[in-house]
């Protein structure tokens, strides 16, 4: 743990930065490279950031340009980043030193994963680690059944473990140069990866709530009801997956899925609907997708996973509240209603702030990348420059949503653009509001309020 003088937001930000820097140094060691020459320090920084922020964008092929030791370091960074560094360290302290929970630990868990009134923080912490290891172990076993048909046993086991951890942590790292395109028609690989992504993206609080629902009963003998948060997460997740599986099947029917068997088309469409929130695996060539499909993917990458999960984005609950807000305006209702409940104004205010913050970071980052990637003569119009705008937008949103999908331009970007994406990935993993609180927070609350007045909007 970091010293007490640091706030929770400071601890979270500094711990992520510290692990990224440590990972950068370890990946820069000669033993981590898969080639005689070491991987450049800048590329190590990008890879370490992408791993800790569970993104999956890569400038070097993980399976060939990093040795087994380098791949193991990347996997460790993914695991630590997926769990959350301070969550991991608190679990170690509680497990091996027997330290009792304190107010700081409760704040940390609430900030990182949320809280439920009937779930003790220490029990939640242990459930998080158990849930993670159980899902990854079962996933690795299922993946091994398929990988062992094409690779030697030891290598198949490593492939299974690596992809299982990467999928559950919603990190798009793959040891295959074409991600999962080679296993596009493999039912076991596709469904295992899809389910791991969903489980990792639901959020640990939802898992804990579901566990309490099935294992603990109220004093009157009835089951506990799922929390409103869990119901919103599950409803939104199922809706997004169901709707956009059909959307991608239609959009890519005569493009990347042309000539494929129906089973392959369905599996590819299902993965396209799941992986943008926020896993980064792909079973079709992302660079060959139509512009409209890329736009839909950008939309899904912006939504991301759920609060307290291993994924990024504005989160499914934020999206659900924004939809409820727009629907309430259409119906001219005074309160924002969602699934039979009214949304408090403070939640609505945070929702709008999160959405605005992500939009602002996206716009500024794309503008900076357009300047950095402009031709030597400066920012001028050419067909090539205009055509790259969608690629740059896609790359930025993928980094901010900690997704890892790319149209293939990541390795070819300027070094300055790589550094930009490093900051964008960190913002996406931590959340722009938490990062802003760490940088400028700590100010005293005003003891007065200004008079209200009206302004025309919309």
C-alpha positions in Angstrom: 0.0 0.0 0.0 1.1 3.6 -0.6 1.5 6.0 2.3 -1.6 7.2 4.1 -1.1 10.8 3.0 -2.2 9.8 -0.5 -5.9 9.7 -1.2 -7.6 6.7 -2.8 -7.5 8.2 -6.2 -3.9 9.1 -5.8 -3.1 5.6 -4.7 -4.9 4.0 -7.7 -3.2 6.3 -10.3 0.3 6.0 -8.8 0.1 2.2 -8.5 -0.9 1.9 -12.1 2.0 4.2 -13.2 4.5 2.3 -11.0 3.5 -1.1 -12.4 3.7 0.2 -15.9 7.2 1.5 -15.4 8.3 -1.7 -13.7 6.8 -3.7 -16.6 8.6 -1.5 -19.1 11.9 -2.2 -17.5 11.3 -5.9 -17.4 10.2 -6.1 -21.0 13.3 -4.2 -22.0 15.6 -6.9 -20.6 17.4 -9.0 -23.2 15.7 -12.1 -21.9 12.3 -10.7 -22.7 12.9 -10.4 -26.4 12.3 -13.1 -28.9 15.0 -11.8 -31.2 18.7 -11.1 -30.7 18.1 -7.4 -30.3 16.1 -6.0 -27.4 12.7 -4.5 -28.1 12.9 -0.7 -28.1 12.2 1.0 -24.8 9.3 3.0 -26.3 7.7 -0.2 -27.6 8.2 -1.8 -24.2 6.4 1.2 -22.6 3.6 0.9 -25.0 3.2 -2.8 -24.5 3.4 -2.6 -20.7 0.8 0.2 -20.7 -1.5 -1.8 -23.0 -1.1 -4.9 -20.7 -1.6 -3.1 -17.4 -4.6 -1.2 -18.8 -5.9 -4.5 -20.3 -6.2 -2.9 -23.7 -4.4 -5.2 -26.2 -3.1 -2.7 -28.8 0.3 -3.8 -29.9 3.3 -2.4 -31.8 5.1 -5.7 -31.7 3.8 -9.2 -32.4 3.5 -10.7 -28.9 3.9 -14.3 -30.1 7.1 -13.8 -32.0 8.9 -10.7 -30.9 8.8 -11.5 -27.2 10.3 -14.6 -25.6 8.5 -16.9 -23.3 9.8 -14.8 -20.4 8.5 -11.6 -22.1 5.1 -13.2 -22.7 4.9 -14.3 -19.1 5.7 -10.7 -18.0 2.9 -9.4 -20.2 0.5 -12.0 -18.9 1.4 -11.0 -15.3 0.8 -7.4 -16.1 -2.6 -8.3 -17.7 -3.6 -10.2 -14.6 -2.5 -7.5 -12.1 -4.1 -4.8 -14.3 -7.3 -6.7 -14.6 -7.7 -7.3 -10.9 -6.6 -3.8 -10.1 -3.2 -3.3 -8.4 -4.4 -2.1 -5.0 -7.1 -4.8 -5.0 -4.4 -7.3 -5.6 -2.1 -5.9 -2.9 -4.9 -5.7 -0.3 -5.8 -9.3 -1.0 -2.2 -10.3 -0.3 -2.1 -8.4 2.9 -5.4 -9.8 4.2 -4.6 -13.4 3.0 -1.0 -13.7 4.3 -0.8 -11.2 7.2 -4.3 -11.5 8.5 -4.9 -7.8 8.4 -8.4 -6.8 9.3 -10.4 -4.6 7.0 -10.3 -0.9 7.7 -12.0 2.2 6.4 -9.4 2.8 3.7 -9.9 -0.7 2.3 -13.6 -0.2 2.2 -13.1 3.1 0.3 -10.7 1.4 -2.1 -13.1 -1.4 -2.9 -16.0 1.0 -3.3 -13.9 3.1 -5.7 -12.6 0.2 -7.7 -15.5 -2.3 -7.7 -18.5 -0.7 -6.1 -20.2 -1.9 -2.9 -23.3 -3.7 -1.7 -24.7 -3.1 1.8 -24.9 -6.9 2.6 -21.5 -7.8 1.3 -18.5 -7.5 3.6 -15.5 -5.9 1.9 -13.1 -8.7 2.9 -15.5 -11.3 1.6 -15.9 -9.4 -1.6 -12.1 -9.2 -2.0 -11.7 -12.9 -1.6 -14.6 -13.6 -4.0 -13.0 -11.4 -6.6 -9.8 -13.4 -6.5 -11.5 -16.8 -6.4 -13.9 -15.8 -9.2 -11.1 -14.6 -11.4 -8.9 -17.7 -10.9 -11.8 -20.1 -11.2 -13.1 -18.6 -14.5 -9.5 -18.5 -15.9 -8.8 -22.1 -15.0 -12.0 -23.5 -16.5 -11.4 -21.3 -19.6 -7.8 -22.5 -20.0 -8.9 -26.2 -19.7 -11.6 -25.7 -22.5 -9.2 -23.8 -24.7 -6.5 -26.5 -24.3 -8.9 -29.1 -25.7 -8.9 -27.2 -29.0 -5.3 -25.9 -29.1 -3.9 -29.3 -28.3 -5.1 -30.6 -31.6 -2.9 -28.2 -33.5 0.1 -27.6 -31.1 2.4 -29.7 -28.8 0.9 -30.3 -25.4 3.2 -27.8 -23.5 2.8 -25.1 -26.1 -1.0 -25.7 -26.2 -1.2 -25.4 -22.4 0.6 -22.0 -22.5 -1.6 -20.8 -25.4 -4.7 -21.8 -23.4 -3.6 -20.1 -20.2 -2.5 -16.9 -21.9 -5.7 -16.5 -24.0 -7.9 -17.5 -21.0 -6.4 -14.8 -18.8 -6.4 -12.2 -21.6 -10.0 -12.9 -22.4 -11.3 -12.8 -18.8 -9.3 -9.6 -18.1 -10.7 -8.2 -21.4 -7.3 -7.6 -22.8 -7.0 -8.3 -26.5 -3.5 -9.8 -26.5 -3.0 -12.9 -28.5 -0.1 -15.1 -29.3 -1.4 -15.7 -32.8 -0.4 -13.1 -35.4 -4.0 -13.0 -36.7 -5.7 -13.1 -33.3 -8.5 -15.8 -33.5 -9.1 -15.7 -37.3 -7.5 -19.1 -37.5 -10.1 -20.5 -35.1 -13.1 -18.6 -36.6 -15.1 -21.8 -37.0 -14.0 -23.5 -33.8 -17.1 -23.6 -31.6 -15.2 -24.4 -28.3 -12.6 -21.6 -28.8 -15.2 -19.0 -29.8 -17.8 -19.7 -27.1 -15.1 -20.0 -24.4 -13.5 -16.7 -25.3 -16.9 -15.0 -25.6 -18.1 -16.3 -22.2 -14.8 -15.3 -20.5 -15.1 -11.8 -22.0 -18.7 -11.5 -20.7 -17.9 -12.8 -17.3 -14.9 -10.4 -16.9 -16.9 -7.5 -18.3 -20.0 -7.9 -16.0 -18.1 -6.6 -13.0 -17.0 -8.3 -9.8 -19.9 -6.7 -7.8 -22.5 -8.3 -10.1 -20.8 -11.7 -9.7 -20.9 -11.2 -5.9 -24.5 -10.2 -6.0 -25.4 -13.2 -8.1 -23.5 -15.5 -5.7 -25.4 -14.0 -2.8 -28.6 -14.5 -4.7 -28.1 -18.3 -5.0 -26.2 -19.1 -1.8 -27.7 -16.8 0.9 -31.4 -16.3 1.9 -33.2 -13.7 3.8 -34.4 -14.4 7.4 -37.9 -15.3 6.0 -36.3 -18.0 3.8 -36.8 -16.2 0.5 -33.9 -15.4 -1.9 -32.3 -12.0 -1.9 -33.3 -9.9 -4.8 -30.6 -8.9 -7.2 -29.6 -5.3 -6.7 -30.9 -2.7 -9.1 -27.3 -2.2 -10.4 -26.9 -5.9 -11.3 -30.3 -5.9 -13.1 -29.3 -2.9 -15.2 -25.9 -4.4 -16.0 -27.4 -7.8 -17.0 -30.3 -6.3 -19.0 -28.0 -3.9 -20.9 -25.4 -6.5 -21.6 -27.9 -9.1 -23.0 -29.7 -6.4 -25.1 -26.4 -5.1 -26.7 -25.2 -8.6 -27.5 -28.5 -9.8 -28.9 -29.1 -6.7 -31.1 -25.6 -6.2 -32.5 -25.0 -9.8 -33.3 -27.8 -9.4 -35.8 -26.6 -6.0 -36.9 -23.0 -7.3 -37.7 -24.4 -10.4 -39.4 -26.3 -8.1 -41.8 -23.5 -5.5 -42.3 -20.8 -8.0 -43.1 -22.8 -10.7 -44.8 -21.4 -9.9 -48.2 -18.0 -8.5 -47.0 -15.7 -10.3 -44.5 -18.2 -13.1 -44.0 -18.9 -13.7 -47.7 -18.6 -17.4 -48.6 -18.3 -18.6 -45.0 -20.6 -21.3 -43.6 -23.5 -20.1 -41.6 -22.0 -21.4 -38.3 -18.8 -19.3 -38.9 -20.9 -16.2 -39.8 -22.9 -16.5 -36.6 -19.8 -17.1 -34.5 -18.0 -14.1 -36.1 -21.0 -11.9 -35.6 -21.4 -12.9 -32.0 -17.7 -12.2 -31.3 -18.0 -8.8 -33.1 -20.9 -7.9 -30.8 -19.0 -8.9 -27.6 -15.3 -8.1 -28.2 -15.6 -4.3 -28.6 -16.7 -4.1 -25.0 -13.8 -4.3 -24.3 -11.7 -7.4 -25.2 -10.0 -6.7 -28.5 -10.0 -10.2 -30.0 -11.1 -10.6 -33.6 -12.1 -13.5 -35.7 -12.4 -11.4 -38.9 -10.0 -8.9 -40.4 -10.8 -5.6 -38.6 -9.0 -3.7 -41.3 -11.3 -5.1 -44.0 -14.6 -4.2 -42.3 -16.9 -1.7 -44.0 -17.0 1.9 -42.8 -20.4 1.5 -41.3 -19.3 -1.5 -39.4 -16.3 0.4 -38.0 -18.7 3.2 -36.9 -20.9 0.7 -35.1 -17.7 -0.8 -33.4 -16.7 2.7 -32.3 -20.1 3.1 -30.7 -19.8 -0.2 -28.8 -16.2 0.5 -27.8 -17.4 3.8 -26.3 -19.9 2.0 -24.2 -17.4 -0.6 -22.9 -18.0 -3.1 -20.1 -19.6 -2.6 -16.7 -18.5 -0.8 -13.5 -16.0 -2.6 -11.3 -15.0 -5.0 -14.1 -11.8 -5.6 -16.1 -13.1 -3.5 -19.0 -13.2 0.2 -19.9 -15.5 2.6 -21.7 -18.2 4.8 -20.2 -19.7 1.6 -18.9 -23.0 -0.2 -19.6 -24.8 1.5 -16.7 -23.8 4.9 -17.9 -25.2 4.1 -21.3 -28.4 2.8 -19.9 -28.9 5.9 -17.8 -28.2 8.1 -20.9 -30.8 6.2 -22.9 -33.3 6.5 -20.0 -32.5 10.3 -19.9 -33.3 10.7 -23.6 -36.4 8.6 -23.4 -37.7 10.7 -20.5 -37.2 13.8 -22.6 -39.2 12.2 -25.4 -42.0 11.3 -22.9 -41.7 14.7 -21.1 -41.5 13.0 -17.7 -40.0 14.8 -14.7 -38.0 11.9 -13.3 -35.5 9.7 -15.1 -36.9 6.1 -14.9 -35.2 2.8 -15.7 -36.4 -0.7 -15.1 -39.1 0.5 -12.7 -36.9 2.8 -10.6 -36.2 6.5 -10.7 -32.6 7.6 -11.1 -31.2 10.0 -8.5 -30.0 13.4 -9.7 -26.5 12.9 -8.4 -26.2 9.7 -10.5 -27.6 11.5 -13.5 -25.1 14.3 -13.0 -22.2 11.9 -12.8 -23.5 10.0 -15.9 -23.5 13.2 -18.0 -20.1 14.2 -16.7 -18.6 10.8 -17.6 -20.1 10.9 -21.1 -18.9 14.4 -21.6 -15.4 13.6 -20.3 -15.0 10.6 -22.6 -16.2 12.7 -25.6 -13.9 15.5 -24.8 -10.8 13.2 -24.4 -11.7 11.5 -27.7 -12.0 14.7 -29.6 -8.8 16.2 -28.3 -6.9 13.0 -28.8 -8.0 12.5 -32.4 -7.1 16.1 -33.1 -3.7 15.7 -31.7 -3.2 12.4 -33.6 -4.3 14.1 -36.8 -1.5 16.7 -36.3 1.1 14.1 -35.3 0.3 11.9 -38.3 0.1 14.8 -40.8 2.5 14.8 -43.9 5.9 16.5 -43.5 4.6 19.7 -45.1 2.0 20.2 -42.3 -1.7 19.7 -42.0 -3.0 19.7 -45.6 -5.8 18.0 -47.3 -5.2 14.9 -49.4 -7.4 11.9 -50.0 -5.0 9.7 -48.0 -5.1 12.1 -45.0 -8.9 12.3 -45.1 -9.1 8.5 -45.5 -7.0 8.0 -42.3 -9.3 10.0 -40.1 -11.6 7.0 -39.4 -8.6 4.8 -38.7 -7.3 7.4 -36.2 -10.7 7.8 -34.6 -11.0 4.0 -34.3 -7.5 3.8 -32.8 -8.2 6.5 -30.2 -11.6 5.1 -29.1 -10.1 1.6 -28.9 -7.3 2.9 -26.6 -9.7 5.0 -24.5 -12.1 2.1 -24.2 -9.2 -0.3 -23.4 -10.5 -2.5 -26.2 -7.4 -3.3 -28.3 -9.1 -3.6 -31.7 -7.2 -1.9 -34.5 -7.6 -1.5 -38.3 -3.9 -2.4 -38.5 -2.3 1.0 -38.3 -0.8 0.7 -34.7 2.7 -0.4 -35.6 2.9 2.2 -38.4 2.0 5.2 -36.3 4.6 7.8 -35.4 6.4 7.4 -32.1 4.7 10.5 -30.8 1.3 9.0 -31.5 2.3 5.9 -29.6 3.1 8.1 -26.6 -0.3 9.8 -27.0 -2.0 6.4 -27.0 -0.1 5.5 -23.8 -1.7 8.4 -22.0 -5.1 7.6 -23.6 -5.0 4.0 -22.5 -4.1 5.1 -18.9 -7.0 7.6 -18.9 -9.3 4.9 -20.2 -8.4 2.3 -17.6 -8.5 4.8 -14.7 -11.4 6.8 -15.9 -11.1 10.5 -16.8 -13.0 11.6 -13.6 -10.9 9.6 -11.2 -7.7 10.8 -13.0 -8.9 14.4 -12.8 -9.7 14.0 -9.1 -6.2 12.7 -8.5 -4.7 15.7 -10.3 -6.9 18.5 -9.0 -8.9 16.9 -6.3 -8.8 17.6 -2.6 -10.4 21.1 -2.8 -12.8 22.1 0.0 -16.4 22.1 -0.8 -18.0 25.5 -1.1 -20.1 26.6 1.9 -22.4 28.6 -0.2 -24.6 28.1 -3.3 -25.2 30.5 -6.1 -28.7 31.6 -7.1 -30.4 29.5 -9.9 -31.2 31.0 -13.2 -32.4 29.7 -16.6 -30.7 29.3 -20.0 -32.2 28.0 -23.2 -30.7 24.6 -24.2 -31.4 22.1 -27.0 
